[in-house]
Amino acid sequence: MDFRNRTMGGFPGTPPVWYAYKHSTNCTDSTSYYLSQGPVETAHKPGFYQEMSDIVIPNFRKLQRSGFVFFNPMVITKRTRSVSGSSNFGAVSVNMSCTTPGNIRYDHRNYTGGWLAACIPLGDSYWGHINVPDVEARCLDVAWTSCLANRGSGSANFSESLAELDQAGHMLRNPLENVHSFNESFRNAARARGNASYLAGVLGVWQFASSEWLRYRYGLSPLIADAKAALKAWRKTYKPIVERHTSRASGSIVNTKSEHFSVLLGLGSVGVNQFRRTDYSVRATFLDEYATDQWTDLGLTYVNLIGLPWELTRLSFVSDWFINIGDLIYANIPRPTYRPLGGCFTILRKTSSDWTCSGWDSTNPLWNVSGAPSDTVATTTETKERRPNSDTHGSLAIKTDFRFDNLNRVADLTALIIQQISRMSFIGH
């Protein structure tokens, strides 16, 4: 195996800032100037750059056709910079005393072009990725454990669905009792003559709605989906041959950072704002060889049976929102009939940075300043990494995304809270 590195592109843009200095050399004639002008050295020019590093497998195509599987390491990095708008600002020095002929009385300065790209510090620490190592490590652990838990999963999972239905049955009233309670609560709310009675009636109505929502989400809906999958499974023809199967899982996190800092210029101190966002996503993949059948596709295997006690544990599905206990159990169940071929992470980091000027934080009292830097700079850094991993054991981790931006998850949590409130004694008074 050989290491390979390739690059393309660059930042050949022309210097974006020009300066012009004018000086008066006559005490009595402020219009007598000599002029000097030229480009300002640019630290970060606009452009595009890409670099790729990977491990080359000799005779890769031939070996692949022979059945070999490779997850070779690879990293691709892309960077872009762009400058928008143009600054145009200047200053005139405060009048100087003129005691002898030849003294400078006025000093005129003017700057035009993309001042930000030339003057702000745009090193990796400013426009590179926002790294949060402990959170990223948790995201990798959660995705990998979930991927291993999915090994051998079929299109249906009857054991889990029946366990959730059993949980819902123990946690909630039966439908007939719930309808009767709803009617009583509705009547009480309609004829209530006090705040307490009215509140009890309203909470009764909410209890009914939340109860039936949870019954649908964790009882009926999974069973309906599994029944549809079962029909397809029974119609499908299964051959007792070993095939390759891929299990997958993914995770993501978002980090943002805002900064304000001052850049010292001869004319004063310029305020610069930067907003940076890093989108971090990971996809875990694992490849196995095994023979499948109808029972595997229906989720009725020894793996599902071993994990069944956890599914029957009260509110286990709520625990799985926050900690990957369920995935950890399923991931570490031995699968002796499987032949593991390995897997990998595919990690994508994408960072965008926007730089703008907020004006002068302060100006030098020796200068009368007009205008301020007004151009903007946008940078992007995108890194794609393939990282091999052949570990067949999961690990316990707190999840990085509780998915409370999902309306169904919020509705589930609200319904559970209402169910717990309804158990308090004052509801029955």
Buried (B, 14 or more C-beta within 10 A) or exposed (E): EEEEEEEEEEBEBEBBBEBBBBBBBBBEEEEEBEEEEEEBEBEBBBBBBBBBBBBEBEEEEEEEEEEEEBBEBBBBBBBBBBBEBBBBBBBBBEEBEBEEEEEEBBBBBBBBBBBBBBBBEBEEEBBBBBEBEEBBEBBBBBBBBBBBBBBBBBBBBBBBBBBBBEBBEEBBBEEEEBEEBBEEBBEBBEEBEEEEBBBBBBBBBBBBBBBBBBBEBBBBEBBEBBEEBBEEBEEEEEEEEEEEBEBBBBBBBEBEEEEEBBBEBEBBBBBBBBEBBBBBBBBBBBBBBBBBEBBBBBBBBEBBEBBBEBBBBEEBBEBBBEBBBBBBBBBBBEBEEBEBBBBBBBBBBBBBBBBBBEEBBEBBEEBBBEBBBBBBBBBBBBBBBBBBBEBBEBBEBEBBBEEEEEEEEEBBBBBBEBBEBBEEEEBEE
